[in-house]
Amino acid sequence: TDYVQSGGCTVVNELPNSDGGEGIIYVDRVVSLTNPVPPPSSSPGRSCEAALSIDASSAFSVDIADTSLGVGPSSYDASLCLDTAFGGAGPVFWIKLDGVRPGNELDLTTCGFDTDLSVFEGSCSSLSMAACDGDSGSCSVDYGSSIDDFVPKADTQYYIVVGGYGGESGAATLTGTYSSTDPEPPNPTSKRYVECGRRNRCSEEPKWADVDEKHEVRCCADERISNSWKKTDGCSVWGESNGGFACANRKTFVEASSICELAGARLCSAAELAAGCAAGTGCGHDSDLVWSSDEEPSSAPPSTSTSPPPPPSPKPSPPPPPSASSSPPPSSSPPPPPSPPPPPSSPPPPSPLLSPPGVCVDDPNCPHLNDGDCDDGGPGSDYDICDFGGDCSDCGTRAPVEMRWVECGRAGRCSNNEPSRWADSSETHEVRCCS
């Protein structure tokens, strides 16, 4: 009777007894008096026994198409995550963690909708809850979940259960990163290059920076890690500013490198950043100097490669060595100490740049579309705050334009109002030749 009254069965008829009390209740059928067991299925994620197995020995990211496939555990312990709006009800998706790092803090995040995230340990027949969270995530979608204090133990099997608040379900992305890092990058004391997050958007010039300076972080990956990672035309890598990791502001080089590594990616090269391979990926970093992986050469001579160096060059550049026939310097004061050559290009930025022929598409990253002012920096434009051809509604269709790099005639001598940049080949500039 208690099971019937709690909604477990459908009442067909009820016959009162002669004293007017509870009578006999007839039901259509009783399938189970405990939590129902999901039917056998080849689809992973439907139950603890059929959980999706993933390698958790390093950072990981899992795209879940639908969290409504499975039935949740018999009970949750919401006291482990008070004040996080953890629901603990409704359909779920099960994930089995293989090869966790004992003693290393594992940070877990789910994004996609109003998720519930929980971790269980033990065997499927005897599970206990280890951690949970409701709405502590920092995703672009409100009410994502984040667990940042979970430390796996040795010789213990762990399962992750992804559900939704109030029984909600949907698509979600689960990411896991370890807070402890592998050995730090080689020679972490040498300077690294910081490049503008998006061409011509920074108030500061790119430069060689000490590794303990604080700058913003964007990452590149040679393979797509999850659906949020963006690949720009002309680039061979995917870029992100918060794909499986939170927006990273004011980080040292070692911190920045670790953030990307734990996300399964790496820092972008200076050439990749200059080519816009991570531009427009969020966190407001388009106008910030961003860490690159390029290391300042210690004493290497300038490259003799015929391909152009990645823009822009650091300032100042070393003066050419004097020859035996050269005249003595006009002053007896020693020349300023030289700085190293530009960072190596791996891969070099596309050269020359060519705008799409006859393309008329408004760039959603252009902040001033359809306002009557042409903002793409091309011929006849009013402003240069959008990519060339990206303000079609105000500038019209742009014909193909070849872009060439213009560099200061001597490092450190050009006005700050005229930075090195890609230039429309129809612009007028000065000429120097090399042979």
Sequence and secondary structure as in RCSB ss.txt:
>XXXX:A:sequence
TDYVQSGGCTVVNELPNSDGGEGIIYVDRVVSLTNPVPPPSSSPGRSCEAALSIDASSAFSVDIADTSLGVGPSS
YDASLCLDTAFGGAGPVFWIKLDGVRPGNELDLTTCGFDTDLSVFEGSCSSLSMAACDGDSGSCSVDYGSSIDDF
VPKADTQYYIVVGGYGGESGAATLTGTYSSTDPEPPNPTSKRYVECGRRNRCSEEPKWADVDEKHEVRCCADERI
SNSWKKTDGCSVWGESNGGFACANRKTFVEASSICELAGARLCSAAELAAGCAAGTGCGHDSDLVWSSDEEPSSA
PPSTSTSPPPPPSPKPSPPPPPSASSSPPPSSSPPPPPSPPPPPSSPPPPSPLLSPPGVCVDDPNCPHLNDGDCD
DGGPGSDYDICDFGGDCSDCGTRAPVEMRWVECGRAGRCSNNEPSRWADSSETHEVRCCS
>XXXX:A:secstr
 HHHHTTSS EEEEE  TTSS  EEEES    SSS      SSTTSSSTT EEEE SS EEEEES TTSB   S 
  GGGGTTS     S BEEEEEES  TTS EEEEEESSSEEEEEEEEETTEEEEEEEESS    SSTT EEEEEE
   TT  EEEEEEEGGG    EEEEEEESS SS  SSTTS EEEEESSTT  SS  EEE TTS BB  EEESS  
STT B  TT SSEEESSSSS    SB HHHHHHHHHHTT EE  HHHHHTTTTTT STTGGGSEEEEEEE  SS 
     SS   SS  SS       TTS   SSSS            SS   SSEE  TT     TT TTTTSSS  
B STT S B S TT  HHHH      EEEEE  SSTT S TTS  EEEETTS        
